[in-house]
Amino acid sequence: MWLALFVLALVGGAPVEISRGPGDAAGGFVEMVPPARLPTSVDGGDRIEVWLRIPPRGRVGAHRAGGRWSLDYPPGTVAERREWLRERLIDVRGVRLGEPGRDRFFVEHAITDGRLEGYEWTRARLDDERAVAAQLAERLRAAGSAAPLVERVRRLGACSGCHERDRAERRDAAALGPRRATDGAGLFQVETVLADEVPIEAHRPRDLNATDRFVRVQCGASAAEPTSDANGARGWRCADGGVPIARFDLRAALAGGDPRAESLCRARRYLYDHMSSVARAAFANAFRACRSAEW
């Protein structure tokens, strides 16, 4: 189902044009399954996944940042955020990590004929980032895409501002953007694989965690208040304006044969197998919870 990206053009340090077809595939990726489900569209047709590929001999390290442990990745690591509309892959964006200053962002979106088309550029080149967002939006507009989609893709092109390195969790529900912390590469989801608690995200209108019997959504010591509206949106509210926190009962989920718990432990095992001794020790509790069932 999945193949490598195809480089179509490269001129000096300029962005590279890339594309992939619906039947293309590249091996070696493992899905990073989070403890709380990510939100979806009102009709439930939108699905976001994050996949990671670490070089076979690469080792993930860890360092202290703001009183917590944060992950570092070896050069050659690739992270991809894949967005599906039902069974159709519509958007892929991510990063190829290199030596300091040599990371490469990339973005592709479904434009015509089931192919994803887009660009790859050097992370540090903000002018290129803005140019890529504008060019991809223009290609969508020219292909007849609706104005809201064109604008959304253009806004999502601001990768550097969103993926700050070692950013702390956001605990104010009114703040815009992702609520999860980032790691040493500016990634959101990988580190959550190693946690049992995670902030509830609100970048889509329908949260799915209320239907998961192994997830409890809290506001401090109190249960979060479920919210809904006439349009089908569902979410959570904390009376103090804070961010609802989801806690996944991993041990109970494993004992109950929950497929998502088993997938989360496979992701933890993948990280463990590629970690330095320091990182393994830093996240030892996460691995201990899975060993009883998986290792």
Order of alpha helices (4+ residues) and beta strands (2+ residues): beta-beta-beta-beta-beta-beta-beta-beta-beta-beta-alpha-alpha-alpha-alpha-beta-beta-beta-beta-beta-beta-alpha-alpha-alpha-alpha
